[in-house]
Amino acid sequence: MHEPAPFLDELAEGPEGTRAFWLDAIDGVRLRAAHFPAAEDAWGTVLLFPGRTEYVEKYGRTAADFAAHGLHTVAVDWRGQGLADRLLPDTRTGHVVDFQDYQKDVDALLGAARSLDLPEPYFLIAHSMGGAIGLRALVGGLPVAAAAFTGPMWGIRIAPSLRPVAWVLGWSVSRVGLGHVYAPGTKPEAYILDQAFDDNLLTTDTEMFEYMRRQVAAEPGLQLGGPSLRWLHQALAECRVLSRLPSPRVPCVTFVGSNERIVDVPRIRARMANWPGGRLEVIEGGEHEVLMDRPPVRRQITEAIVAHFANTTYAGDRAAG
């Protein structure tokens, strides 16, 4: 049995019976995971990879939507965020030593799903930074039947004139012991608390914006500010490497908002144009977090993902038979 971990059940609004627990990555970093259960007739399990700054409670409503369709969900607080171990004395800094360290967290979450004896097949849903982590995991053989991405960080939106500066700055300061410093233009305050709803980069839905704000206001330990220069350099390097790798032969659907302003949309389009059997869906008017948008949009995406997973499972069963 896994050691229980704190969980903001009422604020998460997840399915009944949700519980959180601690996990240890292979290098000793303590992570937090949550299991959002489905009904007894469940037919699979979602491995949910959150984005940067995120935490398991944020996906309570999303998990409830998938539970209603017969899917369990397990999600993780990546190292350096949520209630997982923070990696710097200034705990508000989003930081990682090496982007590949996130794969240790993937292994821990997969191990937890297996130890909980959750039903297979497994499916991947990955958002933003989780999209980069998820793509790397798929290339490495993550055992899922199908994948879905939302606003995946396969590139970071930076003005072309500033991109060389970001590379040089990230590379150089890490070598003089300043990799912990906040990336230019970012600050310690959590975006969701510091930003007014008007012209926010995340969602067009005021109620979902307040849902996210309530959570981090209630538990300051969930708050995370801007990324460190080390994180930025590692993320840019990982996106460059991923852009050179072929897409895995895993059935995939990706969603991106037409008003996406955080990740690099041309990289997403290029990736999906060359993904065998892959499909890209653009959510008109959508921002970065399309799964945190208005109810009709959330319903549209949920039903499309469930159909994608179900069709993959049916095709696999038919081929096996």
N, C-alpha and C positions, 0 to 999 in steps of 0.2 A: 504494500500500500504506500502511496505517496503521502508525504507530510502535507496537511492542509495549509493553505495560504489564504490571506485576506482576500475578500471579494465584495465589491459594492453591488450586491444583488439588486436592491431596489432601484438604483440608478442605472444599472445595466439593462434592465427590462428584458432579460433573456428567458429562455424556456425554463419551466419548473425543474428543479433538481440540479441546476448548474452548480458546479463546484470548482474552486481553484486549488492548485497544489504547487509545491516547489519542485523544481528539477535541477539537477546538477549537470552542466556541460562537462565534457571530458577533461577540460582544463581547470575545472573547479569553480567556474563562474556560476552563481546561482541565478536561475531563471524562474519565472512564474508562468504557469500554463493554466488554461481553463478548459473544462469539458462541458459543452452545451449539449445535453442529450436530446435525442429524438424519441419518437414513440417506439413501441415494441416491434413494429413491423418495419423498422429502418432497413434501408437497402444499401447504405454506404456511409462513408465518413469523409468530411471535408477537413483538410489540413489548411488552416487559415493563416496566412503570412501577412501580418500588419505592416504598415508603413512606418517611416521615421516619426518619432514623437508619440506613436500610438501605444495602446495597451488593451488588454483583453476585454475590459468592460465596454469599450467603445463599439464592440461588435455584438453586443447583446441582442439588439433588435435584428441585426442581420442573421445571427444564428437562430433566432426564433423563427424567422421567415423560412430558413432551410429546414429547421426541425419540423415545421408544418408540412413540408414535402418529403419527410421521411429520412432526413440526413442528420447524422450526428456532426458536430463541429468541435475540433480542438484548435485552440489558438495559443499563441505564446507572446510573452513580453520579451523581446530581444534584449540581449546584454546592453546595458547602458540606458535603458528606458523602462517605462512602466515601474513595476515594483521589483524588477530584476536588479542585480548588482549594478550600481553606477560605477563608472570607470575612472572618474576624476574627482579630486576634492571639491570642485565646483560641480555639484551633481546636476545642475541645470544644463550643462553642456552636452550636446549629442556627440558622442565620441566612440571610436573603435580603433584598436591598434592596427588590425589588418582586416580588410573586408572579408577575407576567407574565414575569419573567426565565426561569422554568422552561420557557416555551414555546420559548426559544432552544435549550434543551437537547433538547427534543423534535425540533426541526428538525435538530439535529446527529445525533441517533440515527437519524432517518428517512433522512438523507443517507447514513449509514454502511450501513444495510441495503441501500440501492440500490447503493452503490459495491461492496458485497460480492456483488452480483447474487444476493441471496437470493430464493427463489421466492415469487411472489405466488399467492394473495391474502395480504395482511397482516391480522393480527388483533391486537386490543388486550387485554392482561390488565393490570389496574391495581389496586394495593393502597393503601388508606389515603390518605396525602397524594398518592400517585400517582393515586388516583381523582379528586381535584380537578383535578390537572394533566391527566389523561386526558379528563375531561368537557369541560374548556375546549378541549382539542385537537380533540375530536370536533365540538364546536360550530363550531370554526374550519375544519372540513373535513379532518381527519386521514383519509388514504385507507386505511381498513380496512373489511373486509367485515362484521365483527361485533366485539362487545366483551364482555368479562367483567370484573366488578369484585368485589373481596373487601374487606369492611369499608371502603367508600369514605368519605373525609373530605369529605362534602357538608355537614357541620356538625360542630362540635366539642362534645363533651359537657362542659358547664360548668353548675354549679348556677345556676338562674334568678336567684338573688339576687346571684351574683357576675358574671354576664354584663355588666351595665352597668359594673362596676368594671374588668373586663378591657378593654372598649372604651376607656374614658376613660384608663386607665393606659397602654395601648399607644399611643394617639394622642398623649398629652401628652409622654411621656418621649422619644419619637422627635424631638420638636421642641426638646428641650433637650439633645440629644446623648447620651441614655441608652438609645437603642434596642438597644444591644448587650448590655444587662444581662439576665441570665436571668429568664425569666418566674417569677412567684411560685410556690413549691411545687416548683420543679425545681432541678436541681443539675448539676454538671459530669460526674458519673460516668455511664457507660453503664448503662442500665436493666438489661440482661441480666446484667451483672456485679454490680450492686448489689442486685438483687432475688433473694430465694430463690424456688424453684419454687412453694412453697405460696402459693396465692392470687395468682400472677402474672396479669397482664392479657393475656398473649399466647397461650398454648397450654395444653392439658390433657395434653400428651404429654411425659413427662420426657426421653425420648431426643432429641426435637427441640429441647427447651430446652437440653440439653447441646450439641447440634450447633451452635446459634447461639452459645452461650457459648464453645465451643472456638475459633471463628473470631475473635472479637474479642479473646480472650485471646492468641491467637497473633500477631495483627497489631494493635498498639495504634493504628496509623494509621486503623483502621476505626471506632474508638470515637467516639461522639457522645453528648453529654449533653442537657440540656434545651434548649428553644428560647429564642431571644431575645425580648424584648418586641416588637421590630420584626417578627420572624417571626409572632408571635401575632397582632398587629394586622393584618398583611397577610393571614394565613390566614383570620381572621374576616371581613375585608372581601371576600375572594374567595368564601367560602362564601355570603355574603349576595347577592352579584351572581349567582352560579350558581343560587341558589334561584329567581331571577326569570326565568331563561332557559328556554325550552321544551326538552324533550328532543330530541336529534337523531334522525333516522329511520335509525338504525343498529341492527340486531338486538342485543339486550342481555340478558344474564343477570347477576344480582348475588347474591352470597352474603354472609350476615351471621350471626354466632354469636348464639344466644339469650342468651348472657351477655356480649354486647358492652358494654364499659365505657369505651371511648376516644372513639369517634365518636358522632354524634347519630343514633340509629336512627330516630326519627320523620321526620327529613329524608330518610333512605334510603327509608323506606316511601312517603312522599309522592312522591318522585321516580319510583320504580318503578311506582306506581299510575297515573302519567300518561305513562309511556314507551310509545310506540306499539309493541305487540308485545313489550314487556319482561316479564321474569319475575324475581321475587324468591324465593330459596330460603333458608330459615332453618335453620341447622345446630344441631340440638338439643344444648345443653350447650357449644357452641362459644364460644371467646373471640375476640379481635380477629384473630388470624392463623390463619384456618381452613386455609390452605394449608401451615401448619406444625404441623398437628395429628396425631392418631393415624393410622396407615397406612390403616385403613378409611375414615376421613373424607377424607383426601387422595385416595384412589382414587375415592371417590364424586364429589368435586368435579372432579377431572381428567377423568373419563369424561363427566361432564355438560357440561363446557366443550368437550371434543373433539366431542361429539355436536352441540352448539350450533353450533360452527364448521363442522362437516361438513354439517349440514343447510342452513346458510346458503349454503355453496359449491355444494351440489347444486341448491338452488333457483335460485341465480344462473345456473348453467350451463344449467338447464332453460329459464329465461326467455330466455337468450341464444340458445338453440338453436331 
